[in-house]
Every structure is written in C-alpha cells, then in structure tokens.
Amino acid sequence: MNTITKTSPPLTIGVFGAGRVASALVSALKAAGHYIVFIASRSPGPAALLAAALPGCLVLSMEETAAALPAAEVYLLAVPDAAVASLLTTVSWPAGAVVAHTAGALPLAVFETVPQVRGGVLYPLQTFSPGRAIDWSAVPLFVEAATAEAEDRLLTLARSLSRRVALLDSGRRLRLHLGAVFASNFTNHLLGVAQALLAGAGLSFELLHPLVQETISKALAAQSSPFEVQTGPAVRHDAATLAAHEAALAAEPAWQELYARLSVSIQAAAAGS
C-alpha cells in the first residue's frame, strides 16, 4: 500500500465535465492542494457551481474549448464514456498535453485519434453520488499512459489523492470494471428490487439492513470466494421454496425471470466448486 504524497508545487488541472465523477474529483483535487484552471462542460449551471468554490477557476463552454484551451499540466476528462471520442477530436489541445480519461471500460487506444496529446487514464474504482462524502485516501486509483512522461505525471497526481495507486493496462481495467458492475451496480439494483417487494407488503426496507450487512461482511471475509459462503434456497436446491417464490413474482415477470436466472447461476457456481 502506498502513502499519500504531497505534490509540491501543486499541479494545474483542467477538468472536463460537471457530473458525479467530475464533482467528486474537483473536491479531491482541491483538498490535495492542486489548482484547477477551468471546468468545461455542456452544462454551465453545474460547472459554475463547482467553479464558485475554486479561486480563479474559469467556466468554459465546449465551443470555447474548440477555439483555444488554457494551459494546464493535466487535463482530466470526467465525462460519459460515449462522449470521450468526440471530445478528443473537437477540443483544441496544446501540443504535448497530458490528457487522461477516468473511465473503467474505455481503452487507452481511444487517444490514437489525437497523436498530438499524451494520452492516459486515471480510473477511480468507486461509486459517486451527490451528497456522499468519499474518503479518497482509500479509493483505488489506476493509471495507464501512452508515454513515460504522462505516466509519471498521472502517478504523481494519483499519489496525491490516494494511498492505493497502481498501474493497470486496458484489458485488465475492463475486467476490473466488469467486476465492479457486478459488485456495485447489480447489487444496488437487487437491493432496490428487495425494497420494492417489501414495500408492496407494507414492510420497511430497514428490516433487511442486518441481513445485507452480514452478507457483505461475510462475502468480504471469505477465504477464497464469496461463492463458498452462499446460502439460500437455490444453493440447497429447495425446489418447493423456489417454486413458491417464482409464483409470488407472477405480477413482475422481469423480476421473476431474474430470480430464475440467478438461481440457476447460483446452482451452477456451487456445482463447479
């Protein structure tokens, strides 16, 4: 595990985006002492709110970035994955600029269309939501870059934010992102389904809190895999309970199908262990 390294002097940063990731990054960059030169966004309102807490920070429209760009040591693209490719080809990048996206599933090769920049990746493995405080010192940050100079600068930036910094190539980062979607996004969706099912019976979601906390705690403590601590009717092949549950989901065919597919997956994982 790394230690957080204070960057002296602080880096100058240009940020593209004003959404969840950009907002969290701007807060972390400010706390680490870096100077944010500008925030560029298609949404001027959110960008202006972010910039208001940053002395001297400019708010730029995308049209302005196509004409000229203020100098910065790192440009961070905290925008939706689908927006990165077009953004790269429309912005007027200074020659040799270090430009990094923050996406988990987007390869470094996306920068091949702009050979004048030194492309890179600064991927934070975390979920971000408004109003949620994040301890950036514990967030794993993964770096990849097209040149040694860009890699060194992005590592310096990452180490000023987090104790957990590592190099990771595009292929393994995609696999990591895929795992994160299962662990975070799909889990959250299933919790939402559970809450809705309880609400339909006039029951509080809070009743599930101890169960959810123990499930996650037990899975994280498992010696080899969470599969080894799987419980429930599917893993014990309780056909009567499985049938009763699927019948109870008759009014929700999408959830009924999801229940059946997850049960089959649980049984297959158990059979392969």
C-alpha positions in Angstrom: 0.0 0.0 0.0 1.3 3.4 -0.9 1.3 6.6 1.2 -0.3 9.9 0.0 2.4 12.1 -1.4 2.0 15.9 -1.2 2.7 17.4 -4.6 5.0 20.4 -4.4 4.4 22.6 -6.3 0.7 21.6 -6.9 -0.3 20.7 -10.4 -2.5 22.8 -12.6 -5.6 20.9 -13.8 -8.2 21.4 -16.4 -11.4 19.4 -15.9 -14.0 18.5 -18.5 -17.3 17.5 -17.0 -19.5 18.7 -14.1 -21.4 15.4 -13.2 -20.9 12.9 -10.4 -17.3 11.9 -11.2 -16.2 15.4 -12.0 -17.7 16.9 -8.9 -16.0 14.2 -6.7 -12.7 14.7 -8.4 -12.8 18.5 -8.2 -13.4 18.3 -4.4 -10.5 15.8 -4.0 -8.1 17.8 -6.2 -8.9 21.0 -4.2 -8.3 19.2 -0.9 -5.0 17.9 -2.2 -3.9 21.5 -3.0 -4.0 21.4 -6.8 -5.0 24.4 -8.8 -8.0 23.8 -11.1 -7.6 26.2 -14.0 -11.0 25.6 -15.6 -14.1 23.4 -15.7 -15.5 22.8 -19.2 -19.0 21.4 -19.6 -22.1 21.3 -21.7 -24.0 22.1 -18.5 -22.9 25.6 -17.5 -25.0 25.7 -14.3 -23.4 22.7 -12.5 -20.0 23.8 -13.8 -20.4 27.3 -12.4 -21.4 25.8 -9.0 -18.2 23.7 -8.9 -16.1 26.6 -10.0 -17.6 29.0 -7.4 -15.6 27.2 -4.7 -12.3 27.4 -6.7 -10.4 30.7 -6.7 -9.6 31.8 -10.2 -11.3 28.9 -11.9 -12.8 29.6 -15.3 -16.0 28.1 -16.6 -15.7 27.2 -20.3 -18.3 26.2 -22.8 -17.4 23.4 -25.2 -17.4 25.9 -28.0 -14.7 27.8 -26.2 -12.5 24.7 -25.8 -12.7 24.1 -29.5 -11.2 27.5 -30.1 -8.4 27.6 -27.5 -7.6 26.0 -24.2 -5.9 27.5 -21.1 -2.6 25.8 -20.3 -2.6 23.0 -17.7 -0.3 20.2 -16.7 -3.1 17.7 -16.7 -6.4 17.7 -18.5 -9.0 15.3 -17.0 -12.0 14.0 -19.0 -14.6 13.2 -16.3 -17.4 12.8 -18.9 -19.6 9.9 -20.0 -17.6 7.2 -21.9 -19.6 7.8 -25.1 -18.5 11.5 -25.1 -14.8 11.0 -24.9 -14.0 10.2 -28.5 -15.8 13.2 -29.9 -14.4 15.4 -27.2 -10.9 14.4 -28.1 -11.4 15.4 -31.7 -13.2 18.7 -31.1 -11.0 20.3 -28.4 -8.1 22.5 -29.4 -5.4 20.6 -27.4 -1.9 22.1 -26.9 0.8 20.0 -28.4 2.1 17.5 -25.9 -0.8 18.0 -23.5 -1.3 15.2 -20.9 -4.9 14.3 -21.3 -6.5 11.5 -19.2 -10.0 10.0 -19.1 -11.5 8.5 -16.0 -13.4 5.6 -17.5 -13.1 2.0 -16.5 -14.2 0.4 -19.8 -12.6 2.8 -22.3 -9.2 1.6 -23.7 -6.1 3.8 -23.9 -6.4 3.3 -27.7 -9.1 6.0 -27.8 -6.3 8.6 -27.8 -5.0 7.3 -31.2 -7.1 9.9 -33.0 -5.2 12.7 -31.3 -1.5 12.0 -31.7 -0.6 15.5 -30.6 -1.5 14.7 -27.0 0.0 12.3 -24.4 -3.0 10.2 -23.5 -3.6 8.4 -20.3 -6.1 7.0 -17.8 -6.8 7.9 -14.2 -9.5 5.5 -13.1 -11.0 5.8 -9.6 -12.6 2.5 -8.5 -15.5 3.9 -6.6 -19.2 4.8 -6.9 -20.0 8.5 -6.7 -23.4 10.1 -5.7 -24.3 13.7 -4.7 -24.1 14.3 -1.0 -22.0 11.3 -0.3 -18.6 12.0 1.2 -15.8 9.9 -0.2 -12.5 9.1 1.6 -10.2 9.4 -1.4 -7.2 8.2 0.5 -8.8 4.7 0.4 -10.1 4.8 -3.2 -8.0 2.5 -5.5 -6.7 4.7 -8.4 -5.5 3.0 -11.6 -3.1 4.7 -14.1 -2.3 3.9 -17.7 -0.5 6.1 -20.1 0.9 6.2 -23.7 4.3 7.8 -22.7 6.6 7.6 -19.7 6.2 11.3 -19.1 2.4 11.1 -19.0 2.6 8.0 -16.7 4.9 9.8 -14.3 2.7 12.9 -14.1 -0.5 10.9 -13.6 1.1 8.7 -11.0 2.2 11.9 -9.2 -1.4 13.2 -9.3 -2.9 9.9 -8.2 -0.5 9.5 -5.2 -1.5 13.0 -4.0 -5.1 11.7 -3.7 -4.9 8.1 -2.6 -2.8 5.6 -0.7 -3.9 2.9 -3.2 -2.3 3.6 -6.6 -1.3 1.1 -9.3 -0.6 0.8 -13.0 -3.2 -1.2 -14.9 -3.5 -1.9 -18.6 -6.7 -1.5 -20.6 -7.6 -5.2 -20.8 -7.3 -5.8 -17.0 -9.0 -2.5 -16.3 -12.0 -3.6 -18.4 -12.2 -6.8 -16.4 -12.0 -4.8 -13.1 -14.7 -2.5 -14.3 -16.9 -5.5 -15.2 -16.4 -7.0 -11.7 -17.2 -3.6 -10.2 -20.5 -3.5 -12.1 -21.5 -6.9 -10.7 -20.3 -6.0 -7.2 -21.8 -2.5 -7.0 -24.3 -1.6 -9.7 -26.1 -5.0 -9.9 -26.0 -5.4 -6.2 -27.6 -2.0 -5.7 -30.3 -2.9 -8.3 -31.1 -6.1 -6.5 -31.4 -4.1 -3.2 -33.9 -1.9 -5.0 -35.9 -4.9 -6.1 -35.9 -6.2 -2.5 -37.0 -2.8 -1.2 -39.9 -2.7 -3.7 -41.0 -6.2 -2.8 -41.1 -5.4 0.9 -42.9 -2.1 0.3 -45.6 -4.0 -1.6 -46.3 -5.8 1.6 -46.2 -2.7 3.8 -42.8 -3.7 5.2 -39.8 -1.5 5.9 -36.5 -1.9 3.9 -34.7 -1.4 7.3 -35.7 -4.9 8.2 -33.2 -6.2 5.7 -30.3 -4.0 6.9 -28.8 -6.5 9.3 -29.0 -9.3 6.7 -27.4 -7.2 4.0 -24.6 -6.0 6.3 -23.8 -9.6 7.4 -24.0 -10.9 3.8 -21.5 -8.3 2.6 -19.2 -8.7 5.7 -19.2 -12.5 5.2 -18.5 -12.3 1.5 -15.6 -9.9 2.0 -14.2 -12.2 4.7 -14.5 -15.4 2.7 -11.1 -17.1 2.3 -11.2 -18.0 -1.4 -14.5 -16.7 -2.9 -17.9 -15.4 -1.9 -19.3 -18.5 -3.6 -18.1 -20.5 -0.7 -20.5 -18.8 1.8 -23.5 -18.8 -0.5 -26.8 -19.6 1.4 -30.5 -19.7 0.4 -33.0 -21.9 -1.4 -31.1 -22.0 -4.7 -27.8 -23.4 -3.3 -29.6 -26.0 -1.3 -31.9 -27.0 -4.2 -35.1 -26.2 -2.3 -37.5 -26.8 -5.2 -40.6 -26.0 -3.2 -39.4 -22.7 -2.0 -38.0 -21.7 -5.4 -41.4 -22.5 -7.0 -43.3 -20.5 -4.3 -41.0 -17.5 -4.8 -41.4 -17.6 -8.6 -45.2 -17.9 -8.2 -45.2 -14.9 -5.9 -43.4 -12.9 -8.7 -46.1 -13.6 -11.3 -47.1 -10.0 -11.4 -43.5 -9.0 -12.0 -42.3 -11.1 -15.0 -39.0 -9.3 -15.4 -38.1 -9.9 -11.7 -39.4 -13.5 -12.0 -37.1 -14.2 -14.9 -34.2 -12.5 -13.0 -34.9 -14.7 -9.9 -34.9 -17.9 -12.0 -31.7 -16.9 -13.9 -29.9 -16.0 -10.7 -31.0 -19.3 -9.0 -29.6 -21.3 -12.0 -26.3 -19.3 -11.8 -26.0 -20.0 -8.0 -26.5 -23.7 -8.6 -24.0 -23.8 -11.4 -21.4 -21.9 -9.3 -22.0 -24.4 -6.4 -21.7 -27.4 -8.7 -18.4 -26.1 -10.0 -16.8 -25.5 -6.6 
